[in-house]
Amino acid sequence: MTPTVDMDSILAKAEWEQWRAKQSDPERIAAAARAWCTSSYWKNHTPRLEVWKIVVNDLGMAIFTDAVLSEMAEMNDHRLPFPPIPLFENEQVQDLCRIMLNADTAVALAERLEESNSLLTVDPSEAPQQCWDFLSAPARRGIDFAAWQWLFSGRESQVPLPSQPGVAWLTSIKSPRRAEALQRLEEAYRGRVTVVVEPEGDPAPAVDTESVARRERNQRLARELFTGYPDLDVWKQVREDACARQPESSAGPHPLAEMTEYLRGHEFSVALDNDAWKRLAYVFREHPRLLEIDRANPASPLPALELACSVRSTMTPGNVALGLLPFAGACKRSESWWKAVRLALRPMPRRDGFHSANDRWLTAIQALKLHARDLDPIEQAAMNIGLFPAGTWGRSGDGQR
């Protein structure tokens, strides 16, 4: 049995750092971290962020479960499992999610955050999405956001039905929330999944759960370019979806196009562009086939360039395209690919619907012509033919100057 720690007294005497330096037993350290988080000392004091970082690591020395989190929250007047540090609460939430080993613990935290209106940097309405985004890939175990939300109490009217893999995950997990979630899911399927009979008599499902799950996955990955770290396993699924698209396909939008559409409807600080581009470049380096032409959408054949323009929101399309060339591989030897680049260089909305005043179609083409210096002879020939079809360069009606 772990000895109790009089954390209130330790904190009141300003002896925590000395006490912590003498500890070596992980179980005792984790118990002390829980006591630190629930100490009455924080009713009249505010923790230092650097101390919190040590404490949250100590919490992770023991399995941080739904039950542990809930018990800690109940011991605090604010009903949260940690003493908030004004302006750093969002970072504290991220730190807690980092030590979680399963997704249902994040549910417990998100539910608590939804009930709190006193935190300065955590919007209660965005708490579920933030907790989900902050979870590690192993904690998610490949499930989707929609399936995870069914572990919340009373959420069935607000979230889409999970995909089939999501249903399988809900059926297989070991969680005290599982039975209630499955009961509500069964009721929702009876009430929400209807069969529409067409005039010819062919039944068609009214809810396409697979496309909903893919769209939510793509939107989450778009957000993570600005707020998190790329999960290459999930991006591999995106690559497989993109490569499976066929000409004249009716499979819906390209996954990268869905990410671009999401970013065009949301605002992220321009100060985040550089880090977001580094993450996207890392993805393209690991999955270069994402830069291939979208054969199912001739009108927007290069979704990778449009996504990159939404990420690098202040750069001209020509300079953005130059940044993609190191990852384009064999694509650069294809005249068709360069023709797709040419079409994609047109001015386009960036994030939050805004346009860049510097976007000029012919200027972007000329930037590529002048600065793409590392192409081999075959790539150079393909670029010249693709970017400058015979008789089109300089024609007044061809594009926008």
N, C-alpha and C positions, 0 to 999 in steps of 0.2 A: 504494500500500500504506500502511495506517495505521500510524504509528510506535507502537511498544510504549510502555507507560506503567509505570514502576516504582511501582505503587500502594502496595505494602508500605512502601516508604521514605517516600512522601508522607504516608501515614497515621501512621507511626511518629514523624515529625517534626511532626505536627499542622499540616501545611501544605495540607490538602486544600482548604479554603475559598479560600485565596489562589490556589492553582493553578487551581481551577475558575473563578474570576472572570476569569482571563486567557484562557480558551478561547473560540473562536468557531466552529471547524469541527465540524459536527454529527456527522460520522463519528468523529472523534477523541473527542468528548464521549461518544458511545454506547459506544465501545470502553473508555474510562476507567470508565464506569459498570459495565460487565461486570467489569472488573478490581476495582473497588471491592467488588462483591458476592462475589467469590471470593477476596478477599485473606486471607492467613493471619493478618493482624492481628486478625481477629475471633475467632480461637481464644481469645484472652485479654481481649477487650474487647467492649463492647456499643455498637452504633451509637445515635446520637440520632435520634428519630423525624423531627424537622424536616430533618435531613440526608438521611434515607432518602427523604423526599418529593421532594427535588431529584433524587436519584439515579434514582429510578424514572421520573421525567419524562425524564431523560437517556437511559435505556434505550429509551424510546419514540421517540427520534430516528432509530433504525434499525429495520428490520422485525424484530420479536421473534417468532422462529419456534420450532417444536417442537425443531429441532436446536440452536438457540442456547440454549434453556432447559435442554435435557438436558446440553449441554456444560458449562454453568455449574454444574449440580447435581453432575456428576461431579467437579468440581474442589474441592468442599467435603466435609469429613469427614461432615457431617450429611446429605449427598446432597440438599440443597435448593438452589434457585438464588438464595437470598438469606440474609443473616445474620439470624436471628430476633431480634426485639426483644420480650422477655418481656411478655406481656399485650397486645401490639399485633400479634401474628402474623396474626390474622384481618383486620385492617386492611391489613397488608402484602399478603396474598393478594388482597384487593379491589383494591389499587393495581396489582398485576401484571396482573390480569384486565382492568383498564381500558385497558391499552396493547396488548392482544392484538387482532390484526386478523382472526383466524380461530379457529374452534372447536377445531381439533385441538391447538393450542398449550395450550389450557386442559386438554385431556385429559392432556398430559404433566405439567402441574403437579398435577392431581388425583391422578394415579398416585403421584407423589412424596409427596404429603401423606398418602395412604393408608398409606404405608410408615413414616411418622414417628409416633412415640409421645411425643415430647419437647416438643411445642408446647402452651402453656397454654390458648390460646383457639381452637384448631382441633381438632375431633373428627375423627379419621381416617375414621370411618364416614360423616360428613356432608360430607367434602371434595368429592366430585363435585357434590353439590347446590349447595354454596356457590360453587364455581367457575362452575357454570352460571348461577346467579342473578346473579353479579357481572359476567358478560360483557355487553358492549354489544349492543344490538339488531342493528347491522350485522354484528357478528361471528357472531351466531346465524343471520342471514339467513333467518329464518322457520322454522327447523327445530324439532323438538321434542326434549325431554330424552331420550326413549327412543331415538331414532335416534342422538343424539350419543353415548350410552353404548356403542353398538356399536363405537366406535373404541377402546374400552379393550381391553386384552388379557384374554381369558378371562372375559368378563362375560355370555356368552349365557344361562347358567343362572340369572342373578340379575335380569335386566331383561326387560320385556315386548317383544314384537316391535314394530318401528316401524310407523307408519302408512304408507300408500302414498306421501305426499309425502316422508316420511322415507327410505323405500327409494330414491326417485328422487334425493334429495340424496346418499345414500351412493354411489349409482352414478355421480354426476356430479362429485364433488369431486376435486380434485388434492391427494392426501395420501398419504404413504408408508404410512399405516395402511389405506388404502382396500381393497387387494387382500385382506388378511387378514380385514378386517371382512366383506366380501362373501362370502368363503368360509365363514366361521362362520355368517353369516346364512343362506346356502343350506342348510347342514347343519341349522340350527335349524328352518327351514321344513319340511324333510323329517321331522324328528323331533318337532316340536311342533304343527304345523298339520295336524290330522287332520280328516277329514270324518265327521260323525256321521250315520248313516242312520236317519231316523225310521221308525216302523212303516209309514207310508204310502209310504215309499220316497223322500221328498223330502230331498235333501242339505242340510245346514246347517253352516256353518263353526263350528268349536269356539272360535275366537278372534276377538273383535271388536276388531281393532286400532284402528279409528277411535275408538270410545268410550274405549279405554284412553288414546289420545293426547290426546283432549279432557279427560279427567279429570286427567291429569298437567299439562296446560296450565293448567287452572283452579286446581289446587293450587299451582302455581308462582306464579300471579298473586296468590293469597291471601297467600302468604309475602312477596311483593314489596311488599305494602301496608305491611309492618312492616320490611322489610329493604332495599328498593331503590327504584326509580323506575318509575312506570307506563309500559309500552310501549303507546302508544295504537294502534299498528297491530295488536297482538295483541288488545287490548281491542275493536277494531273487529270482529275475528272473533267474539269473545264476543257482541257486540251482534247480529251477523248470525245467530248460532245461536239467540239468545234470541227474536229477532223472527220466526224461521222456525217456531217452535213453534205447533201447532194444537190446538184442543180435541180431547179424547180421544186425544191423541197418545201413542204408545208409544216416543218418542224418548229416553227416559231422563230424568234429572233436569235441571232448569234449571241453566245454568252457574254462576249466582250462588248457587244452592242448594248446589252441590258445593263452592264456596268456603266457604260458611257451615259445612257439615258438616266440612270440613277444620279450620277454626279451632276448632270446638267440641271437636275431639279433640287440640288442641295448646295449649301455653302460651306466650304472649308477654307480656312485662312490660307492666303497666298504664302505665308511664311512656312507652311507645311509642304509646299510643292517639291522642294529639293529632296526631302526624306521620302516622300511618296514616290517620286521618280526612281530613287535608288531601289525601293522595294519592287516596283514594277520592272525595272531593268533586271533585277535578280530573277524574277519570274520568267522573263523572256529568255534570259541566259540558260535557265534550266529547262524551259519548254519552248524552244525556238519555233516549233510548228504552229504556235499561236499567231505567228506573223504571216501565215499563209493566206491566200485569197479565200474569201467566203464564197464558195461556188453557188450557194443558195440565194445570194442577194447581189446581183450584178450592179444595182444602184449604189450600194455602199460596200464595195468588195474588200476593203482593208480595215476591218474594225479595230485592229491593233493600233493603227495610227490615230484613229479618232479617239480611242481611249487615252493614248499617250498625250494627245493635245488637251484633253480634259484634265489630265494630271499636271502637265506643264502649262498652266493656264495663261502665263504671260509671254510665252515664247511663240514665235511665228511657226506655222506648220512646216516650213522648209527646214528650220533648225531642229524641230522635233523629229522629223524624218531622218535627219542626219544622225540623231542619237539612236535610232533603231537599227541602222545599218550593221553595227558590229554583231547583232544577234540574228540577222536575216539569213545567213548561211547560203544554201543553194538557191533561195528565192531570188537573190541578186543576179542570177544567170538567166532569169526568165523575163522575156519581153512583156509577157502578160502581167507579171507582178509589178513591173515599173509602170505599166499603164494604169494598174490599180492605185499605185502611189500617186500618179498624176491626178487621177480623179479625186482622191482623198485629200489632196492639198488645198481644196477649196476652203474659203472662210467658213467657220462653223461656230456654234455657241460653245462656250466653255462651261464652267460650273455656275450653278444658280442662274442659268439662262443668259449670262453676259457674253458679249462678243469681245474679241481683241481688236482694237482700232488699227493694229499693225498688220492684220491679215491681208495679204495681197497674193492672188493666185499665181500670177506670172513671176512675182518676186520670189515666192517659195520655190518654184521650179528652177529659177536661176540660182538660188542659194544651193540647191542640190548639185546643179551642174558645176558650180565653181568650187565647192568644198568636198565633194565626194572623191577624194584623191587616192584612196587606198584600194580602189577596185582593180581587179585583174582585167586583162584585155577583153575576155568574154563578158564579164560583168559590165565593163564600160560600154561595150557595143550594145548590150541589152538595154542599158539605161538610155543611151542616145536614141534608140529606136522607140522605146516605151514612153520616154518623157517628151520626145519631139516627133510625133507622127508627121509624115511628109505632108507639107502644105499647111500645117496648123500653127506653127510657131509665129507669134506676132500678129495673128489674125485678130482683128478687133472684136469679133463676136465670140471668140473662143475663151471663155472664162472671164475672170475679173481682174483688171489691172490693179 
